[in-house]
Amino acid sequence: MISKTSVVTIVDYGAGNLFSVVRAFRYLGATVVITADPKATIKASKIILPGVGAFGAAMEAMRSRGLDEAVCAFAAKGKPILGICLGMQLLFESSVEFGFHKGLALAKGSVKKIDLLKNNDSYNIKVPHIGWNSVLSNVEKDHYESNPLMKSVSNGSFFYFVHSYVVNPVDMQTVIATTTYGQQCFCSVFNRNNIFGCQFHPERSGEVGLKVYKNFLDTNM
């Protein structure tokens, strides 16, 4: 367990699964702040962007509250930010989910739908991708174990996924781990400096998911 003095701020922009994330961090002993206030977001020490839902609706909700600018201002201070599932996708420049939508542009790249054309009938692939799948160190960069988010998380660990879209980072060195669904390999863990993202849901992934959240709480930037 960690110290009760550990504080994490969850940005409430109307996304689902927020309270599941809250329960996970409280289980770890953290003090959890839930806010939709831009000023409180900027002043936080660590923030979480949770997410279940549509990219465009999420960005519209953030803009209407001024949270988009607040999150970007927070990130510019060099403090840790973690995007979960849709939250990770929002960190990128754009998405084509139900039309073209601009994101927070904290990372270069785009969000696209899982490509069924890359899979043949023998895989019986369906979208959305729902269930447990393995997360493997990106073969292009051997820095999985040294990454703050994945410390002490065994390579090949299984996490729980629920998504139809995936991120396509421009810089492959920011891809810490990948997951394969059918024949499509996609980024499942992202990190650029103080900005982290995971396509899976740690709060639904048992002990290994809690380990990821604990690692985020332990980051010092």
PEUR-V577886 format. One record per backbone hydrogen bond with DSSP energy under -1.0 kcal/mol. NH is the residue of the N-H (numbers start at 1). CO is the residue of the C=O. E is the energy in kcal/mol with one decimal. If there is no record, write none. Layout:
BEGIN
nh,co,e
NH,CO,E
NH,CO,E
END
This chain:
BEGIN
nh,co,e
2,28,-1.6
6,3,-1.8
8,31,-2.3
9,46,-2.7
10,33,-3.3
11,48,-2.5
12,35,-3.3
16,52,-1.6
21,17,-1.6
22,18,-2.1
23,19,-2.3
24,20,-1.7
25,21,-2.1
26,22,-2.4
27,23,-2.2
28,24,-1.3
29,26,-1.4
30,25,-2.2
31,6,-3.5
33,8,-2.5
35,10,-2.2
41,37,-2.0
42,38,-2.3
43,39,-1.7
47,80,-1.9
48,9,-2.5
49,82,-3.0
58,54,-2.1
59,55,-2.5
60,56,-2.2
61,57,-2.2
62,58,-2.2
63,59,-2.6
64,60,-2.2
67,62,-2.4
70,66,-1.3
71,67,-2.7
72,68,-1.9
73,69,-2.4
74,70,-2.4
75,71,-2.6
76,72,-1.9
77,74,-1.3
78,75,-1.8
81,194,-2.1
82,47,-2.2
83,196,-2.3
84,49,-2.8
85,198,-3.2
86,51,-1.1
87,84,-2.8
89,85,-1.8
90,86,-2.2
91,88,-1.1
92,89,-1.6
93,109,-1.5
95,101,-2.2
96,111,-1.5
99,96,-1.0
101,95,-2.6
103,93,-3.0
104,90,-2.8
105,92,-1.7
106,91,-2.0
107,91,-1.5
110,168,-1.3
111,94,-1.6
112,166,-2.5
114,164,-2.9
118,115,-1.2
119,116,-1.7
123,120,-1.8
124,121,-1.1
129,163,-3.2
131,161,-2.5
133,159,-2.2
135,157,-2.2
136,178,-2.9
138,176,-2.0
141,138,-1.4
143,141,-1.7
147,144,-1.1
153,150,-2.2
156,135,-2.3
157,154,-1.8
159,133,-2.6
161,131,-2.9
163,129,-1.7
166,112,-3.2
168,110,-2.9
170,108,-2.3
174,171,-1.7
175,172,-1.3
176,174,-1.0
176,189,-1.9
177,189,-1.5
178,136,-2.8
179,186,-2.4
181,184,-2.9
184,181,-2.0
186,179,-2.8
188,177,-2.3
189,177,-1.7
190,197,-3.0
191,174,-2.3
192,195,-2.6
195,192,-2.4
196,81,-3.0
197,190,-2.3
198,83,-2.3
199,188,-2.1
201,160,-2.9
204,201,-1.6
205,202,-1.8
210,206,-1.9
211,207,-1.8
212,208,-1.3
213,209,-1.9
214,210,-2.6
215,211,-2.3
216,212,-1.9
217,213,-2.2
218,214,-1.8
219,216,-1.1
END
